[in-house]
Amino acid sequence: MAAWVKWFGMAGLMLALGLAGLAQDTPEAIAWQVTEPVTIDGSLEEWNKSTPVTISKASQAVLGGYLWGGSYDLSATIYLMWDADNLYIGAEIQDDVPFTARPGFKPDEADSIGIYLSTNPGADPTREAYEPTDFRILLMTDGYDFYTAIDRDMLQDPMGIETGGMYGDEQVIEGYEAAVVETRRGCVFEAKIPFAALANDLIPKFTPEPGVKVGFDLELNDIDMPCPGVGAKSMAWTGSSAIRTSPAEWGVLVFQAAE
């Protein structure tokens, strides 16, 4: 009996250590609080750049990886900030053929940034299916119309916030602002996403507070020729292509107080 008790005790300890290891392995991104609304003009001079999120490795290519030519072809250093009403994203993007899009192209098959965001801090981080408070948001970085999309096709019940913009040429995020400035190696992209655009009578508006953590991921999408049939590639901050269907592969976004 004593041997069995000892075995179960060791097994429980190993399981606990394993779960702790998994928690430690989950990458965290930081969004810094701002005390005044951010001016969306394509300049990141007012941004806190102390904790960048980097997408630049071959291992981060999750779709069309054979098309990736290196960091000069597609990579980004991304920063995040927040206030009570908005999530702000600033990105320094390297792209050898920036601003590539075509009318009718799906946003994830053109130059765009994907944001995966939960608005429920209490959600199970190991969940393998999307909940109504999980969002896939796509922001076109083509420098022209700044179209947006919200993908909810993975939900059986989207609770009133339906898929929109996934066939291109739409602006589906109310209150959204974006700007882009071309650089020698690509562009600087800056955007504001109101949390109210991810809420309705059934899904409560998310209001961050310092220390709150939610599920989160980032995706870069790229195409080099605006022609039908030309392959697109996608890179992700963490996880595989399964981030589009399983939040278990996401990382974590930590809302940090202003410095």
Secondary structure, 3 states (H helix, E strand, C coil): CHHHHHHHHHHHHHHHHHHHHHHHHCCEEEEEECCCCCCCCCCCCCCCCCCCEEECCHHHEEECHHHCCCCCCEEEEEEEEECCCEEEEEEEEEECCCCCCCCCCCHHHCCEEEEEEECCCCCCCCCCCCCCCEEEEEEECCCCCCCEEEECCCCCCCCCCCCECCCCCCCCCCCCEEEEEECCCEEEEEEEEEHHHHCCCCCCCCCCCCCCEEEEEEEEEECCCCCCCCCCEEEECCCCHHHHCCHHHCEEEEEECCC
